[in-house]
Amino acid sequence: FTVAFTFAFCPAGPASQMSAASQPRLQVPCHAPPHPGGAAGGVDDDTPSSRWRHPPSFYCPISQQCMHDPVVLSDGHTYERHYIQRWLENHDTSPVSGMRLEQKTMYPNHALRNAIEEYFQQVFSVHR
């Protein structure tokens, strides 16, 4: 399936210098990671968009959508900030491992955020 992905680009400098609201937004098509058994539902879909897959590490394990504000928790996994905040309102466990989280502190994953930004800049430069 296809989801809309809004990625924040920061032309004026590092993302930490701009608020999320002030950063320009760009719509990017983003497809769910491929299912191990092939196309969803066992139906072969050979359209160009069905063959395009972004790196699996770009997807939030909760939402299965590409991340634009990735944060890492004490479990070592990275999540989209919005979805993990909602998860932590009702849970004290890791959504990935199920283990109890000793702390619920979120740290920005700048390396992954930069990798996602660089990747989509390359994708867009090829498709212009």
Residue frames as qw, qx, qy, qz and C-alpha x, y, z in Angstrom:
[[0.000, 0.889, 0.459, 0.000, 0.00, 0.00, 0.00],
 [0.394, 0.438, -0.017, 0.808, 1.05, 3.61, -0.42],
 [0.349, -0.770, -0.399, 0.354, 1.22, 6.22, 2.33],
 [0.234, 0.893, -0.018, 0.385, 1.91, 9.92, 2.11],
 [0.726, -0.324, -0.186, 0.578, 5.24, 10.82, 3.64],
 [0.073, 0.973, 0.002, 0.217, 6.07, 14.39, 4.53],
 [0.791, -0.130, -0.136, 0.582, 9.77, 14.96, 4.94],
 [0.139, -0.973, -0.039, 0.180, 11.22, 18.14, 6.36],
 [0.710, 0.358, -0.024, 0.606, 14.14, 19.64, 4.47],
 [0.392, -0.837, -0.119, 0.364, 16.26, 22.24, 6.22],
 [0.624, 0.619, 0.070, 0.471, 17.94, 24.53, 3.68],
 [0.077, -0.917, 0.150, -0.362, 19.00, 27.11, 6.29],
 [0.012, 0.575, -0.730, 0.369, 21.15, 24.79, 8.38],
 [0.172, 0.007, -0.966, 0.192, 20.91, 21.88, 10.78],
 [0.421, -0.512, -0.637, -0.394, 17.40, 20.76, 11.70],
 [0.485, -0.473, -0.558, 0.479, 18.11, 21.52, 15.35],
 [0.174, -0.154, -0.056, 0.971, 18.24, 25.24, 14.47],
 [0.367, -0.127, -0.341, -0.856, 14.71, 25.35, 13.06],
 [0.539, 0.045, 0.630, -0.557, 11.42, 24.39, 14.64],
 [0.341, 0.197, 0.893, 0.218, 9.51, 21.60, 12.92],
 [0.309, 0.768, 0.502, -0.252, 6.70, 24.04, 12.09],
 [0.120, 0.855, -0.186, -0.469, 9.06, 26.42, 10.27],
 [0.338, -0.293, 0.781, 0.435, 10.71, 23.74, 8.11],
 [0.542, 0.317, -0.359, -0.690, 9.47, 23.41, 4.52],
 [0.693, 0.012, 0.690, -0.208, 7.58, 20.18, 3.78],
 [0.344, 0.389, -0.660, -0.543, 7.75, 17.96, 0.73],
 [0.876, 0.036, 0.279, -0.392, 5.37, 15.13, -0.13],
 [0.121, 0.464, -0.855, -0.197, 7.14, 11.88, -0.94],
 [0.883, -0.046, -0.277, -0.377, 5.49, 8.60, -1.97],
 [0.112, -0.473, 0.823, -0.293, 6.45, 5.97, 0.54],
 [0.798, -0.038, -0.478, -0.366, 5.52, 2.32, 0.28],
 [0.783, -0.495, 0.312, -0.213, 5.35, -0.22, 3.06],
 [0.164, -0.522, 0.823, 0.154, 8.26, -2.65, 3.25],
 [0.602, 0.155, -0.651, -0.435, 7.85, -5.72, 1.05],
 [0.846, -0.280, 0.268, -0.367, 6.05, -8.69, 2.54],
 [0.375, -0.444, 0.801, 0.144, 8.23, -11.80, 2.84],
 [0.591, 0.243, 0.768, 0.044, 5.90, -13.82, 0.60],
 [0.270, 0.287, 0.561, 0.728, 5.81, -11.29, -2.23],
 [0.190, -0.341, -0.200, -0.899, 2.93, -8.96, -3.06],
 [0.332, -0.014, 0.602, -0.726, 0.28, -8.40, -0.44],
 [0.735, 0.237, 0.301, -0.560, -2.60, -10.82, -0.67],
 [0.653, -0.014, 0.720, 0.237, -0.70, -13.09, -3.02],
 [0.554, 0.782, 0.284, -0.002, -1.52, -10.89, -6.03],
 [0.613, -0.068, 0.227, 0.754, 1.43, -9.99, -8.21],
 [0.150, 0.956, 0.181, -0.174, 1.57, -6.25, -8.80],
 [0.717, 0.038, 0.243, 0.652, 4.20, -5.33, -11.37],
 [0.157, 0.952, 0.170, 0.201, 3.57, -1.59, -11.50],
 [0.465, 0.525, -0.334, 0.630, 6.62, 0.68, -11.15],
 [0.333, -0.639, 0.289, -0.630, 5.42, 1.94, -7.77],
 [0.926, -0.327, 0.031, -0.187, 5.07, -1.60, -6.42],
 [0.873, 0.202, -0.210, 0.391, 8.70, -2.37, -7.29],
 [0.179, 0.667, -0.299, 0.658, 10.07, 0.77, -5.55],
 [0.748, -0.545, -0.357, 0.123, 11.21, 0.04, -2.00],
 [0.024, -0.853, 0.336, -0.399, 12.90, 2.42, 0.39],
 [0.348, 0.297, -0.802, 0.384, 15.46, 1.08, 2.90],
 [0.591, -0.478, -0.644, -0.082, 13.68, -0.90, 5.66],
 [0.449, -0.275, -0.454, 0.719, 15.42, 1.11, 8.40],
 [0.050, -0.172, -0.103, -0.978, 13.48, 4.20, 7.24],
 [0.528, -0.426, -0.537, -0.502, 10.19, 2.67, 8.44],
 [0.372, -0.407, 0.502, -0.667, 8.76, 3.09, 11.94],
 [0.176, -0.009, -0.984, 0.027, 8.11, -0.33, 13.48],
 [0.239, 0.367, 0.663, -0.607, 4.82, 0.97, 14.91],
 [0.466, 0.604, 0.129, -0.633, 3.26, 2.78, 11.93],
 [0.695, 0.177, 0.595, 0.362, 5.12, 1.00, 9.08],
 [0.357, 0.916, 0.156, 0.094, 5.52, 4.47, 7.51],
 [0.608, 0.377, -0.166, 0.679, 8.70, 6.29, 6.56],
 [0.453, -0.684, -0.333, 0.465, 9.99, 8.37, 9.44],
 [0.315, 0.759, 0.038, 0.569, 10.69, 12.10, 9.31],
 [0.254, -0.747, 0.365, -0.495, 11.35, 12.68, 13.03],
 [0.841, -0.044, -0.532, 0.081, 13.11, 9.49, 14.17],
 [0.342, -0.703, 0.452, -0.430, 13.91, 9.06, 17.87],
 [0.618, 0.138, -0.762, 0.134, 15.69, 6.24, 19.67],
 [0.693, -0.615, 0.040, -0.374, 14.71, 4.76, 23.02],
 [0.372, -0.610, 0.682, -0.155, 16.64, 2.85, 25.66],
 [0.887, 0.089, 0.447, -0.079, 15.69, -0.39, 23.85],
 [0.380, -0.347, 0.595, 0.618, 18.00, 0.71, 21.01],
 [0.356, 0.485, 0.721, 0.342, 15.19, 0.84, 18.44],
 [0.015, -0.145, 0.111, 0.983, 14.21, 3.90, 16.44],
 [0.156, 0.617, 0.769, -0.068, 10.62, 5.10, 16.09],
 [0.049, 0.576, 0.287, 0.764, 8.72, 8.01, 14.57],
 [0.049, 0.104, -0.507, 0.854, 8.36, 10.49, 17.45],
 [0.543, -0.146, -0.048, -0.826, 4.58, 10.93, 17.15],
 [0.816, -0.093, -0.493, -0.286, 3.85, 7.19, 17.21],
 [0.573, -0.007, -0.683, 0.453, 6.18, 6.29, 20.08],
 [0.129, -0.177, 0.363, -0.906, 4.83, 9.18, 22.17],
 [0.715, -0.155, -0.162, -0.662, 1.33, 7.78, 21.73],
 [0.781, -0.006, -0.623, 0.046, 2.58, 4.25, 22.55],
 [0.386, 0.109, -0.621, 0.673, 4.32, 5.40, 25.73],
 [0.401, -0.331, 0.107, -0.847, 1.16, 7.10, 27.02],
 [0.862, -0.193, -0.002, -0.469, -0.31, 3.63, 27.68],
 [0.966, 0.055, -0.209, 0.142, 2.70, 1.29, 27.80],
 [0.328, -0.835, 0.438, 0.049, 6.02, 0.92, 29.63],
 [0.794, -0.079, 0.554, 0.238, 7.34, -1.74, 27.25],
 [0.056, -0.408, 0.582, 0.701, 9.22, -1.71, 23.96],
 [0.744, 0.401, 0.082, -0.528, 6.86, -2.12, 20.98],
 [0.568, 0.521, -0.614, -0.168, 9.54, -4.22, 19.27],
 [0.329, 0.255, -0.876, 0.244, 10.85, -6.52, 22.01],
 [0.651, -0.526, -0.451, -0.309, 8.04, -6.34, 24.56],
 [0.603, -0.145, -0.501, 0.604, 10.63, -5.83, 27.30],
 [0.275, -0.887, -0.320, 0.189, 9.98, -3.28, 30.05],
 [0.405, 0.668, -0.080, 0.618, 11.63, 0.09, 29.38],
 [0.541, -0.358, -0.424, 0.631, 13.68, 1.34, 32.33],
 [0.035, -0.514, -0.099, 0.851, 13.21, 4.88, 31.05],
 [0.477, 0.678, 0.559, 0.037, 10.99, 6.54, 28.46],
 [0.091, -0.751, 0.200, 0.622, 13.44, 9.21, 27.36],
 [0.741, 0.578, 0.303, 0.158, 13.54, 9.81, 23.60],
 [0.350, -0.580, 0.337, 0.654, 16.71, 10.93, 21.83],
 [0.583, 0.714, -0.096, -0.377, 16.69, 12.35, 18.28],
 [0.800, -0.026, 0.486, 0.353, 18.30, 9.97, 15.82],
 [0.160, 0.824, -0.196, -0.507, 20.14, 12.60, 13.78],
 [0.201, -0.343, 0.810, 0.430, 22.16, 10.07, 11.78],
 [0.324, 0.373, 0.861, 0.122, 19.04, 8.30, 10.51],
 [0.244, 0.838, 0.324, -0.366, 17.24, 11.58, 9.88],
 [0.022, 0.720, -0.439, -0.537, 20.19, 12.80, 7.79],
 [0.266, -0.091, 0.898, 0.339, 20.36, 9.49, 5.91],
 [0.342, 0.609, 0.711, -0.083, 16.65, 9.72, 5.04],
 [0.174, 0.875, 0.034, -0.450, 17.07, 13.32, 3.89],
 [0.096, -0.556, 0.657, 0.501, 20.11, 12.48, 1.74],
 [0.354, 0.160, 0.903, 0.182, 18.36, 9.45, 0.26],
 [0.339, 0.741, 0.563, -0.137, 15.28, 11.42, -0.81],
 [0.074, 0.820, -0.231, -0.519, 17.42, 14.25, -2.20],
 [0.180, -0.305, 0.823, 0.444, 19.12, 11.64, -4.43],
 [0.346, 0.425, 0.836, 0.025, 15.78, 10.09, -5.41],
 [0.263, 0.853, 0.302, -0.336, 14.39, 13.48, -6.38],
 [0.026, -0.701, 0.455, 0.548, 17.50, 14.46, -8.33],
 [0.261, -0.047, 0.897, 0.354, 17.15, 11.27, -10.44],
 [0.224, 0.564, 0.794, 0.042, 13.44, 11.85, -11.13],
 [0.072, 0.704, 0.101, -0.699, 13.63, 15.50, -12.22]]
